[in-house]
Amino acid sequence: MTPLILASLAAALLVGLGYAALCAAQPFGDCRKCKGIGFKTRTDRKGRIKRGRDCRRCHSVGKRIRVGRHLYNLAHRTWRTGTR
């Protein structure tokens, strides 16, 4: 294999291991819709920021489960029910 391919594989492996460590350490991240505040902001007629409606995606919690943690939970649940 060429050194470029080996370097790109090593970089991809490093990124994957870093994301797995992030999912293990912090399984919940900020909601993408409300940016972690739990509600949508809006402005009144004078331009002042006011609280808007509660976020429907995170149910005004401000957090979401990460994709990697969700996949881990699914795999673990499948393994656990299969070994009973």
C-alpha positions as CSV (number, residue, x, y, z in Angstrom):
1,M,0.0,0.0,0.0
2,T,1.1,3.5,-0.6
3,P,2.0,5.8,2.3
4,L,-0.9,8.1,1.4
5,I,-3.5,5.4,1.8
6,L,-1.9,4.2,5.1
7,A,-1.9,7.8,6.4
8,S,-5.6,8.3,5.5
9,L,-6.6,5.0,7.1
10,A,-4.7,5.9,10.2
11,A,-6.4,9.3,10.3
12,A,-9.8,7.7,9.8
13,L,-9.1,5.3,12.6
14,L,-8.0,8.1,14.9
15,V,-11.1,10.1,14.2
16,G,-13.3,7.1,14.8
17,L,-11.7,6.2,18.1
18,G,-11.9,9.9,19.2
19,Y,-15.7,9.9,18.4
20,A,-16.2,6.6,20.2
21,A,-14.4,8.1,23.3
22,L,-16.6,11.2,23.0
23,C,-19.8,9.1,22.9
24,A,-18.6,7.2,25.9
25,A,-17.7,10.3,28.0
26,Q,-20.6,12.5,26.9
27,P,-23.5,10.5,25.4
28,F,-25.7,13.6,25.1
29,G,-24.9,16.7,23.0
30,D,-26.6,20.0,22.4
31,C,-29.8,20.0,20.4
32,R,-29.1,21.1,16.8
33,K,-32.4,22.9,16.4
34,C,-32.4,25.1,19.5
35,K,-28.6,25.0,20.1
36,G,-29.0,23.7,23.6
37,I,-31.2,26.3,25.2
38,G,-34.5,24.4,24.9
39,F,-36.5,27.0,23.1
40,K,-36.5,29.0,19.9
41,T,-35.6,32.7,20.3
42,R,-37.5,35.4,18.5
43,T,-37.5,39.2,18.4
44,D,-40.2,41.7,19.2
45,R,-40.9,44.7,17.0
46,K,-38.2,46.7,18.7
47,G,-35.6,44.0,17.9
48,R,-35.2,42.7,21.5
49,I,-34.7,39.0,21.9
50,K,-37.6,37.2,23.5
51,R,-38.2,33.6,24.4
52,G,-40.1,31.8,21.7
53,R,-41.8,28.4,21.7
54,D,-40.4,25.3,23.3
55,C,-38.2,23.2,21.1
56,R,-40.2,20.3,19.6
57,R,-37.2,18.2,18.8
58,C,-35.7,18.0,22.3
59,H,-38.9,18.7,24.2
60,S,-37.3,21.8,25.7
61,V,-34.5,19.9,27.4
62,G,-31.8,21.2,25.1
63,K,-30.0,17.8,24.8
64,R,-30.0,15.0,22.2
65,I,-28.4,11.6,22.2
66,R,-25.4,11.3,19.9
67,V,-25.6,9.0,16.8
68,G,-22.7,6.8,17.9
69,R,-24.2,6.4,21.4
70,H,-27.6,5.6,19.8
71,L,-26.0,2.9,17.6
72,Y,-24.2,1.5,20.7
73,N,-27.4,1.3,22.6
74,L,-29.2,-0.5,19.8
75,A,-26.3,-3.0,19.4
76,H,-26.1,-3.6,23.2
77,R,-29.9,-4.1,23.5
78,T,-29.9,-6.6,20.6
79,W,-27.0,-8.5,22.2
80,R,-28.6,-8.5,25.6
81,T,-32.0,-9.8,24.3
82,G,-30.2,-12.4,22.2
83,T,-28.3,-13.9,25.1
84,R,-31.2,-14.3,27.5
